[in-house]
């Protein structure tokens, strides 16, 4: 008689059915919890993040095409030295360098971007709970030890009325923003002397018009010449020659894209973890005014990027500004998705 017993009606016994279901269940769990399988299914950038990044070259292309098609922009003379239209012949108000949005938003843009980021990292959705096993491919949502303690003590971290909790997600967001800020500083403010934009201009043959005399340049020496190049406009001179990376394009792209990626990562984390805004577990409520401010900063960045593309700089200067900004974004937001070692330090927004 066969070791496998069957019922009189020919159907498998209860033990066989149980074994079958156990095997099927085990196989299903294996497929779901297989880190390599889940890791291969995770894209480098999710569709919302990819759409955000594609917005910037699209805006630059649209603005540049507008400058070619608009009759008033074509008719207005363009000064390569000023990198803009002369003030008395500017086609629109936004073509003036002294327009209020350029002076009080773009020129101090990093301040506005930092405030928007601070608002989000403080009370934004998805900034508290952390999927511990997400980086290894396990979709398991649980609270870290410090978050559990925050829950026990009634902290904001888990909807209580206590103090603010510095969770791993918040800490890594601080580290990412610190790295992005360092890149902004090196490119536009200071890089062990003149900023990278000023160095690139000088290395490609540019100089201040006050130093056109070769004998004066030789007497000043390389160091003093660099310092004079950095302070050229303050001294009443003008940049001439060389390649000038568009600082406007750089700061508008780097700042708004970084804020946008942080927010999108948090929103996707909140949705993934089924955390509703304002229920406490999402880290509080940003609120109508908070969303208005953050959205206004990002929206104004896009508008001024469009105006920069239409009325300022050459195509190549705008392209190098975009490329320089994307280089910083790649280091902070792309490299951690490719390298586990970098991911352990910088993390990924919302993960």
C-alpha positions in Angstrom: 0.0 0.0 0.0 1.3 3.5 -0.9 2.7 5.7 1.9 0.5 8.5 0.6 -3.0 8.0 1.8 -6.0 9.2 0.0 -9.6 9.5 0.9 -12.2 7.2 -0.7 -13.2 10.1 -3.1 -9.6 10.4 -4.4 -8.9 13.8 -2.8 -5.7 14.3 -0.8 -5.8 14.0 2.9 -5.9 16.9 5.3 -2.2 16.5 6.1 -1.3 16.7 2.4 -3.4 19.9 2.0 -1.8 21.4 5.0 1.7 20.5 3.7 0.7 22.0 0.3 -0.5 25.3 1.8 2.6 25.5 4.1 4.9 25.1 1.1 3.0 27.7 -0.9 3.0 30.1 2.0 6.7 29.6 2.5 7.4 30.2 -1.2 5.3 33.4 -1.1 7.1 34.8 1.9 10.4 33.9 0.3 9.4 35.9 -2.8 8.2 38.9 -0.8 11.1 39.1 1.6 13.9 38.3 -0.9 16.1 41.4 -0.6 17.8 41.0 -4.0 14.4 40.7 -5.8 13.0 43.8 -4.0 16.2 45.7 -4.5 16.1 45.1 -8.3 12.5 46.3 -8.4 13.4 49.7 -6.8 14.2 52.4 -9.4 17.0 54.9 -8.9 14.4 57.6 -8.9 10.7 57.2 -8.6 8.5 58.9 -11.3 7.7 62.0 -9.2 11.4 62.5 -8.5 12.3 61.9 -12.1 9.7 64.4 -13.2 11.0 67.0 -10.8 14.6 66.6 -12.2 13.4 66.8 -15.8 11.6 70.0 -15.0 14.9 72.0 -14.9 16.3 71.3 -18.4 12.7 71.7 -19.7 12.4 75.2 -18.2 15.9 76.2 -19.5 15.0 75.0 -23.0 11.6 76.7 -22.9 13.1 80.0 -21.8 15.9 79.9 -24.3 13.4 79.2 -27.1 11.2 82.0 -25.9 14.1 84.5 -26.2 14.5 83.4 -29.9 10.8 83.6 -30.7 9.8 86.7 -28.8 10.0 89.8 -31.1 10.8 92.2 -28.2 13.6 89.9 -26.9 15.1 89.5 -30.3 15.0 93.3 -31.0 16.6 94.2 -27.7 20.5 94.3 -27.8 22.3 91.9 -25.6 25.5 92.7 -23.8 27.9 89.8 -23.5 29.9 91.7 -20.9 26.8 92.4 -18.7 25.3 89.0 -19.6 22.0 90.7 -20.0 20.1 93.3 -21.9 21.1 97.0 -21.2 18.8 98.4 -18.5 17.5 101.1 -20.7 16.6 98.7 -23.5 15.4 95.7 -21.5 12.3 94.0 -23.1 10.5 93.4 -19.8 10.8 94.1 -16.1 12.2 90.6 -15.5 15.0 91.3 -17.9 16.4 93.9 -15.5 19.0 92.8 -13.1 17.7 95.1 -10.4 14.1 93.7 -10.5 12.9 93.1 -7.0 12.7 89.3 -7.3 16.3 89.0 -8.5 17.5 91.3 -5.7 15.6 89.9 -2.8 15.0 86.3 -3.8 17.7 85.0 -6.1 20.6 86.9 -4.7 19.8 85.6 -1.2 18.2 82.4 -2.5 20.1 80.0 -0.2 18.5 81.7 2.8 15.0 81.0 1.4 15.8 77.4 0.5 17.2 76.7 3.9 14.1 78.1 5.7 11.9 75.9 3.4 14.0 72.9 4.2 13.9 73.6 7.9 10.2 73.8 7.9 9.9 70.5 6.1 12.4 68.5 8.2 10.8 69.9 11.4 7.2 68.9 10.9 6.9 67.3 7.4 5.2 64.0 6.7 7.3 60.9 6.8 10.1 62.5 8.8 9.6 60.3 11.9 8.8 56.7 11.2 11.6 54.8 9.4 11.4 51.5 7.5 14.5 49.9 9.1 14.9 47.2 6.5 14.1 49.2 3.4 17.7 49.6 2.4 18.2 45.8 2.5 14.9 45.2 0.6 12.7 44.2 3.5 9.4 46.2 3.6 9.1 46.2 7.4 8.0 49.3 9.1 8.8 49.7 12.8 10.0 52.4 15.1 13.6 53.0 16.0 14.6 52.8 19.6 14.7 56.6 20.0 11.3 56.9 18.4 9.9 54.2 20.8 11.3 56.2 23.7 9.6 59.3 22.2 6.4 57.4 22.1 6.7 56.3 25.7 7.5 59.9 26.9 4.7 61.4 24.8 7.1 63.1 22.4 6.2 64.7 19.1 8.0 61.8 17.4 4.9 59.7 17.8 2.1 62.0 18.4 2.5 62.9 22.0 2.7 66.3 23.6 6.4 66.3 24.5 9.5 67.5 22.9 10.8 67.3 19.3 12.7 64.1 18.5 15.8 63.9 16.3 15.1 60.8 14.4 17.5 59.1 12.0 15.5 60.4 9.0 15.9 64.0 10.3 19.5 63.5 11.2 20.4 62.2 7.7 18.4 65.0 6.1 20.5 67.5 8.1 23.7 65.7 6.8 22.4 65.9 3.2 21.6 69.5 3.5 25.0 70.2 5.0 26.7 68.6 2.0 24.5 70.5 -0.5 25.3 73.7 1.3 29.0 73.0 1.2 28.8 72.5 -2.6 26.9 75.8 -2.9 29.5 77.6 -0.9 32.4 76.1 -2.9 30.9 77.0 -6.2 29.6 80.5 -5.5 31.2 81.8 -2.3 34.6 80.5 -1.4 36.8 77.6 -2.4 40.1 78.0 -0.4 40.2 81.4 -2.0 38.0 82.5 -5.0 34.9 80.4 -5.6 34.9 77.8 -8.3 32.8 80.1 -10.6 35.5 82.8 -10.3 38.3 80.3 -10.8 36.7 78.8 -13.9 36.2 82.3 -15.4 39.9 83.2 -14.8 41.3 79.8 -16.0 39.4 80.2 -19.3 41.0 83.6 -20.0 38.6 85.9 -18.2 39.8 88.9 -16.3 38.6 92.2 -14.7 38.7 95.1 -17.1 40.8 97.0 -14.6 43.6 94.5 -15.3 43.8 94.7 -19.0 47.3 96.2 -18.8 49.7 93.3 -18.9 52.3 95.2 -16.8 49.8 95.8 -14.0 48.9 92.1 -14.0 52.5 91.1 -13.8 53.2 93.4 -10.9 50.1 92.3 -9.0 50.9 88.6 -9.2 48.6 85.6 -9.4 47.2 85.8 -5.8 46.3 89.4 -5.9 44.9 89.0 -9.4 42.6 86.3 -8.1 41.4 88.5 -5.3 40.8 91.4 -7.6 38.9 89.1 -10.0 36.6 88.1 -7.1 36.0 91.7 -6.1 35.9 93.0 -9.7 32.3 94.2 -9.7 32.6 95.7 -6.2 35.6 97.7 -7.5 33.7 99.0 -10.4 35.1 96.7 -13.0 33.4 94.2 -15.3 34.1 90.6 -16.2 35.4 90.3 -19.8 36.5 87.2 -21.6 36.4 83.6 -20.2 33.5 81.4 -19.5 31.2 82.5 -16.7 29.0 79.6 -15.3 25.5 80.9 -14.7 25.3 81.3 -10.9 21.6 82.0 -11.1 20.9 78.7 -12.9 23.1 76.9 -10.4 21.6 78.1 -7.2 18.0 78.0 -8.4 18.3 74.4 -9.6 20.4 73.1 -6.7 18.3 74.7 -4.0 14.8 74.0 -5.3 15.7 70.4 -6.5 17.2 69.5 -3.1 14.1 70.8 -1.3 11.8 69.1 -3.7 13.6 65.7 -3.4 13.5 65.9 0.4 9.7 66.6 0.3 8.9 64.0 -2.3 10.9 61.3 -0.4 9.0 62.2 2.8 5.6 62.2 1.1 6.2 58.8 -0.5 7.4 57.4 2.8 4.3 58.6 4.6 2.1 57.0 1.9 4.1 53.8 2.0 3.8 53.6 5.7 0.1 54.7 5.7 0.7 57.7 7.8 -1.8 60.5 7.4 -0.7 64.1 7.8 -1.4 65.4 11.2 -2.2 62.1 12.9 0.9 62.5 15.0 3.0 59.6 13.5 3.8 61.7 10.5 5.7 64.2 12.5 3.0 66.9 12.8 1.3 69.2 10.3 3.1 71.5 8.0 -0.1 73.5 7.7 -1.6 75.7 5.0 0.8 78.6 5.6 3.8 76.2 5.7 2.8 74.5 2.4 2.2 78.0 0.9 5.7 79.1 1.9 7.5 76.0 0.7 5.4 75.9 -2.5 6.1 79.6 -3.1 9.8 79.2 -2.7 9.9 76.3 -5.2 7.5 78.0 -7.6 9.4 81.3 -7.5 12.6 79.3 -8.2 11.0 77.8 -11.3 9.7 81.2 -12.5 13.1 82.9 -12.0 14.8 80.0 -13.7 12.6 80.6 -16.7 13.3 84.3 -16.7 17.0 83.6 -16.5 16.8 81.3 -19.4 14.9 83.9 -21.4 16.9 87.0 -20.7 20.3 86.3 -19.2 23.5 84.4 -20.1 24.3 82.4 -23.2 23.1 78.8 -23.9 26.4 77.3 -22.9 26.7 79.3 -19.6 23.2 78.2 -18.7 24.1 74.6 -19.6 27.2 74.6 -17.4 25.2 76.1 -14.5 22.7 73.3 -14.8 25.5 70.7 -15.1 27.3 72.0 -12.0 24.0 71.9 -10.0 23.2 68.4 -11.2 26.7 67.3 -10.2 26.0 68.2 -6.5 22.6 66.6 -6.7 24.1 63.4 -8.1 26.6 63.2 -5.2 23.9 63.7 -2.5 20.8 62.1 -4.0 22.0 59.6 -6.6 25.3 58.1 -5.2 23.6 56.8 -2.0 21.2 54.8 -4.2 24.2 53.1 -5.9 26.6 52.7 -3.0 25.5 51.1 0.4 28.5 52.7 2.1 27.4 56.2 1.1 23.8 55.3 1.8 24.8 54.5 5.4 26.0 58.1 5.8 23.7 60.2 3.7 20.7 58.0 3.5 17.9 58.5 1.0 14.9 60.9 1.6 12.0 58.9 3.0 13.9 55.7 3.5 
